[in-house]
Amino acid sequence: MDLFDEGHSESLAIDDAEILLWRHVDFGEDKQLLERLIRETNWRQDRITLWGKSYLQPRLLAWHGDAGAEYSYSGITLAPEQWSDLLLDIKSKVEALSGASFNSVLVNYYRDHRDSMGFHADDEPELGAQPVIASVSFGEERRFVLKHRHRKDIENVVLLLPSSSLLLMAGETQKNWKHGIPKETRPRGPRVNLTFRTIITPS
């Protein structure tokens, strides 16, 4: 199947944001990719500091990228591991579809329904003023919730991100919106999410 024969992206009508969604991209066989990512990734579970308190992150993660693409958030700094062939293959397809280029990826492993991601914006200085974030999901479908940072009159936006979907956030999205993956009440299987981004390194 040709990568570009799978349908076009949808531009989501969300105020103060630029978000595109591809509901399915042919990265390969979903189940095999999920199993390979889980098996081949060197997972870590760090403690982060929020409001002066230390918490164990409710998921596993890994950081890969070009040399020097360090990433800092919530009191931790991640030095990049080398790209794997699998991650480079996924990255090349994401770049072909999105028209953007990326030098790093944060890989998150949600083991079951109890793993989650709190509300946050990818607005760290090293990502630049208008970062482009490309989010690829494999495995169990989970709710991706967007919450406006400034306007109380705008309701939260809930997206269901199926396996092999690609969500692209650009423009003022990180400035105006936070996003997160809430815990679920009913059992859920594993999900791996890859968020490709560009770290701006000092010249």
C-alpha positions in Angstrom: 0.0 0.0 0.0 1.3 3.4 -0.9 1.9 5.7 2.0 0.0 8.6 0.3 -3.0 6.5 -0.8 -4.4 6.2 2.6 -6.5 9.3 2.8 -5.7 12.9 3.5 -5.2 14.7 6.8 -8.1 16.4 8.5 -7.7 19.9 9.7 -9.4 20.1 13.1 -11.6 23.1 13.7 -10.1 24.1 17.1 -9.9 27.8 18.1 -6.3 29.2 18.6 -4.7 26.0 17.3 -3.3 24.4 14.2 -3.9 20.7 14.4 -3.9 18.0 11.6 -5.0 14.4 12.0 -4.2 11.4 9.8 -6.4 8.6 11.2 -4.2 5.9 9.7 -0.8 5.8 8.2 0.8 2.7 6.8 3.9 2.4 9.0 3.6 -1.4 8.8 1.7 -4.1 10.7 0.4 -2.4 13.9 0.8 -5.3 16.3 4.3 -6.1 15.2 5.4 -2.5 15.5 4.0 -2.2 18.9 5.7 -5.4 20.1 9.0 -4.3 18.6 8.9 -0.8 20.2 8.1 -2.4 23.6 10.8 -5.0 23.3 13.6 -3.0 21.7 13.3 0.3 23.6 15.5 1.0 26.7 12.7 2.2 28.9 13.2 4.5 32.0 10.9 5.8 34.7 12.0 9.1 36.2 10.9 11.2 39.0 9.6 14.7 38.1 9.2 17.7 40.3 5.8 19.5 40.2 4.9 22.3 42.6 7.9 21.4 44.8 7.0 17.7 45.1 8.6 14.7 43.5 6.5 12.1 41.7 7.3 8.9 39.8 6.1 9.3 36.3 3.0 7.2 35.6 4.4 5.6 32.4 7.7 4.6 30.9 9.7 6.6 28.5 12.8 6.9 26.3 14.4 9.9 24.5 16.2 9.4 21.1 17.7 12.0 18.8 20.6 13.6 17.1 23.8 14.3 19.1 23.3 17.3 21.4 19.5 17.2 21.3 19.0 17.4 25.1 15.6 18.0 26.5 14.6 19.4 29.9 11.2 19.4 31.6 9.8 19.2 35.1 13.2 19.1 36.7 14.8 16.4 34.6 17.2 16.6 31.6 17.2 13.8 29.0 20.3 13.1 26.9 19.4 11.4 23.6 20.0 7.8 22.9 20.9 7.0 19.3 18.2 6.5 16.7 17.2 2.9 16.0 16.5 1.8 12.4 12.8 1.4 13.4 12.5 4.9 14.8 14.3 6.4 11.7 11.9 4.5 9.4 8.8 5.9 11.3 10.4 9.4 11.3 11.0 9.4 7.6 7.3 8.6 6.9 6.2 11.3 9.4 8.4 13.9 7.7 7.2 12.9 4.3 3.6 13.4 5.3 4.0 16.5 7.4 6.6 18.4 5.4 8.5 19.1 8.7 11.8 17.7 9.9 12.6 16.4 13.3 15.8 15.8 15.3 14.4 14.0 18.3 11.6 11.9 19.6 10.1 11.3 23.1 8.7 7.7 23.3 6.0 7.0 25.9 4.8 3.6 27.0 1.4 3.4 28.6 1.4 -0.1 30.0 -2.3 -0.2 30.8 -5.3 2.0 31.7 -3.6 3.2 34.9 -0.7 4.9 33.1 -1.3 8.5 32.1 0.1 11.9 31.1 -0.9 15.0 33.0 -1.9 18.2 31.3 1.0 20.1 29.9 2.2 22.1 26.9 5.3 21.4 24.9 6.5 24.9 25.3 10.1 24.6 26.6 12.5 27.2 25.3 14.6 24.6 23.3 11.5 23.8 21.2 11.2 27.4 19.8 8.4 29.8 19.7 6.0 27.8 17.5 7.1 24.2 17.8 5.8 21.5 15.4 5.0 18.3 17.3 4.2 15.1 15.5 2.5 12.4 17.6 2.3 8.8 16.4 0.3 6.2 18.3 0.5 2.4 18.3 -1.6 0.0 20.3 -4.7 0.7 22.4 -6.8 3.7 21.5 -6.7 6.3 24.3 -8.3 9.7 24.9 -6.2 12.7 24.0 -7.6 15.7 25.9 -6.9 19.3 25.0 -7.6 22.1 27.5 -7.4 25.8 26.6 -4.8 27.7 28.7 -6.5 31.1 28.7 -10.2 30.9 27.8 -12.8 29.4 30.1 -15.5 29.7 27.4 -13.9 27.0 25.3 -14.7 23.4 26.3 -12.1 20.7 26.4 -11.5 18.9 23.2 -11.4 15.0 23.3 -9.8 13.1 20.5 -9.6 9.3 20.2 -6.2 8.4 18.7 -6.3 5.0 17.1 -3.3 2.8 16.3 -1.1 4.1 13.5 -2.6 7.6 13.7 -0.6 10.8 13.3 -1.5 14.0 15.0 0.4 17.1 14.1 0.3 20.2 16.3 1.8 23.5 15.0 1.6 27.3 15.1 0.2 28.7 18.4 -1.1 25.4 19.6 1.3 24.9 22.5 1.0 28.6 23.5 -2.8 28.3 23.8 -3.5 24.7 24.7 -2.4 22.0 27.2 -2.9 18.4 26.4 -2.9 15.1 28.4 -3.8 11.4 28.4 -6.0 10.7 31.4 -6.3 7.4 33.3 -9.1 5.1 32.3 -11.5 3.2 34.5 -11.9 0.1 32.4 -8.9 -2.1 31.5 -6.8 -1.0 28.5 -4.0 -2.7 26.6 -0.6 -1.3 26.0 0.0 1.8 23.9 3.3 3.4 22.7 3.3 7.0 21.6 6.1 8.8 19.8 6.2 12.6 19.8 8.7 13.8 17.2 10.1 17.3 17.7 13.0 19.6 16.9 15.4 20.7 19.6 17.0 24.0 18.9 20.6 23.7 20.0 22.7 26.7 20.8 24.9 27.8 17.9 
